[in-house]
Amino acid sequence: MGEAARQTAVVIDDDADVRDLLVQVLTSAGFHVFAVDNGFDGVDAVRAHDPDITTVDVNMPGIDGYETARRIREHSNTYILLITALTEEADAVLGFSVGADDVVTKPFRARELRARVLAAQRRRPRGSAPAGADSARDADPQPAPVAVLPSATPSRLSGNAGLVVDRATHSVTIDGHPVLLTRTEFELLATLLEAAPEVRSKAHLAGALRPGHGGGRSLVSDADERAIETHMTNLRRKLGDSVAEPRFIETLRSVGYRAIVPGGTPSTSTL
């Protein structure tokens, strides 16, 4: 395995000092890192290297981090970590809306950032194929080998109306047609399907995205819960789902979310 199994990261930041620090943090976490200083080159670097994780600075000349993340998300499901000096909640929500999986505010602690990166990687087995459809690898009919982690839950999950989620290949299809999701959106959908027909609160879902926290609420903030709302809005849009007439995910007022499984009927208490 050796070098072939080594994970890859792309760092996009116009500040040389921050860029060097991010390279050091990711290298120490076991990544082979490619660093660029602007969004245009960053988008190209993600296309070229298909990284497991990509850090994107918000305040850059040319195209800012939001636009960079949006363009990356059009063709890649790399885990996007948006790094910003902005502290308003609306800035974080905007980051999630363009496809970011997590938002880190400057100044950040190097050890905490490293822990976030490692936690993010534990959520996706190394070797699962990216959801993007424009790489040469996507045209190859033979799937790449997949390293599947032991799990008490099945790899292939079925939802309502032809929805299929496969953890082994990190793929989502509806009636055989692929759906491109971010890693966070994928994890939320899979978590709901695994729990069905039980309901999962926003706090539980936020905790479930943090390996080792057991889905508990103790480390979940109001901002974390609002981020879940944004991710769920994006997820529903990509699934072609409706809050008023849900096919895949229903919202129960003041309770949480529930996946609709074959034979299940949406409740009348949705928002």
N, C-alpha and C positions, 0 to 999 in steps of 0.2 A: 504494500500500500504506500507507505512513505510519503513522498512529495505529492503523489496523485490524490491522496486523501486530505491534503492540507487545505484549509478553508481560505477563501479569498475575500478581501475587503477593498472598497474604494473610498478614499477620503476626498471630499470636495470642500475646500476652504481657501479663501484668498489671503488669510492671515498666516504668514509663514510660521510664527511661533505656535499658534494653535494647531496648525497642520502637522508640524513636527511632533507635538505632544500626542495628537491622535494616532499618528503612525506608531509611536512608541507604545501606546496603550494597546493597540490592536496587534502589533507584533508580539508583545509580551503575552497576549491571549492566544497566540498560535496561528495568527492569520498572515498570509502573504498579502502585502498592502501595496496598492497603487494610489498615488496621491496626485491631485491636480489642483489648480488654483482658480478655476472658474467653472460656471455651470455648463457652458457649451462643451468643454472638454470632459466634464464629469459625465454628461449623458453619453458621450462617445465611449468613455472608459467603461461604463456599465455594460454597454452593448458588446464591447470587445472582451471583457473579462468575466461577465456573468457572476458577479460577486455574491457571496452569501449575505453580506451586510454592506450598507453604504451610509456614510455620514455626510450630511449636507448642511452647510452653513446657510443661514437665512440671508444675511446682509452681504451680498456680493455684487460687484459691478456686472454689467451685461444683463444677464437674467438672474433674478434673485433665487433664493433657495426654494421658495414655493413653486415657482415655475419650473425649476430644475427637477424637483420631486414629481411634479405633474407629468413632465415629459418622460422621466424614467419609468413611472408607473404605467405608461402606455404600452411598454414592451417588456417589462421585467417585474418579477415578484420578489426582488431583493428586499431584505429587511431594511427599511429606510429609517435612520435615526436623524431627526432634524435637530440642529443645534442653533440656538438663538439667544441673543441678548435681550430680546423683548420679553416682558413679563406679564403682559395682559392675557387674560384667559382667551380672548378672541383670537389672539395670535396662535395659541396652541390649537384651538379648534380649527382655524384655517389650515394649519399644518396637517391635521388628521384628514381634513376634507380633500386635500390634494393627494393623499395616499401615504402619508407618513405613518409608521407603526408606533413610533415613540417620539417624544419631544424632550430635549434636555436644555435647561437654561444655563447660560454662562453667568458667572464662572462656575464650572463644574469640577467635581472631585475626580481625579483620575481613577482611583480605586473603585468608586461607585460606577463610573462609566464602564469600566472593565467588567464589573459584575453584571450590569445591564446587558452588555454584549453577550456574555456567556449564557445568561438566562435566556436571551432571545434564541440562541442557537440550540438550546435544549428542546425548544418547542418544535423544531423541524429536523427530522432525520437527515443526516448528510447523505447526499446522493439522490434525493428526490428531485424530480425534474422541475424547472421553472415553468410558471404558467404562461409565459410569453409565447407567442406563436411565430415569431419572425426570425428565429435563429436557425442555422443550418441543421442543428441537432434535432429540431422539431420535425424536420422532414424525414428523419431516419425512422423506419418502421420498427426497428429493434430498440426497445426501451433500455436505458442505462441501468446498471445494477443498482439496487436500492438497499440501503442499510436500514432495516426495520428494527426499532427498539421493542423489547418485550412489552406487552400491554395486556391488561385484562379486558380491554374492549376490542371489538372487531376492527379490522383495517378499513373495510368497505361498509359505509353507512348509507342507508336509503331514507329519503324523506318523501314528502308528498309530491304529486304531480311530476314524477320522473326525475326527481333530484337525487343525484348520487355523489357522495363525498368519499374519496379514497385517500386515507392517510399515507399509505405506502408510496403512492406516486404524487401526493400533494396536489390532487386534481379534483375539480368539481365539474360536473356535467348536468345539464337539464335536457332530457330526451336525447342524450348522446351528443349534445352540443356543448363545447367547453365554455366555462365561465372563468374569467380572469379575476382573481381575488388577491388582495394583499395577504401576507402571512397572518396578520392579526385578524382580518375578516375570516380567513379560512379557519383559524383556531376557534373563533366565536361560533361559527356555524357548526363545526364538528362537535364542540362542547355541548351545544344545544341538542344536537341529534343524539349524542350519547346519553343525555339526560332524559330525553323524551320518554313518556309524556309529562315528566316533572317540569316545574317552572324554575328558572334560574334568575336571581335578582341581578341588578347591575353591579352591586357590590361583589357578589359571588363571581360574576364573569370577570370583573376587573382583577380579583384575586387569582382566578384561574389562569390569567395571562402571566402570572408571576410564579414560576416553578419554585416549589418549596414552601409557598405560603398557604397551600392547601385550600385556596379559594376562600380564605377567611376574610373578615372585614377589618381587622385591627389595623392594617396598613393601607387601607383604601380610603382615599379622600373624596370630597365632593367633586373635585376636578377630575379624578379618575372615573367617577360615575358618569360625568358629562361627556368624557371622552368615549365611553362605551356607547352613549346615545349617538354620537357622531359616527362611530364605526358601524353601528347598526343601521343608521340611515343610509350610509354608503353601501352596505351589504345588501339591503333591500333593493336599492336602485339597480345594482348589478344583477340581482336575481330576477328583476322585473316583478317584484312583489309589491303589494299594496297594504298599507296599514288598515285601511277601511275594509278591504276584502282579501285577507291574507291567504296565500297558498302554502307558504313555507314557514313563516315565523309570525307568531301573534304576540301582541303586547297586552299584558294584563295590568289594568290600572293599579298603580301604587304597589305592584307586586314584582313584575319583571317580564321576562320573555320565555316563550315556549316554542319548541319546534313542532310543526304539524306533521305527523307521520301517517303512512297509509292507513286509512280507516278512521283517522282522527277527525274531529270536527272542531273548528274554531269556536271559542266561547263567545258570549255576547258582551264581554266586558273589555273588549279591546279599545285602545285609544284611537 
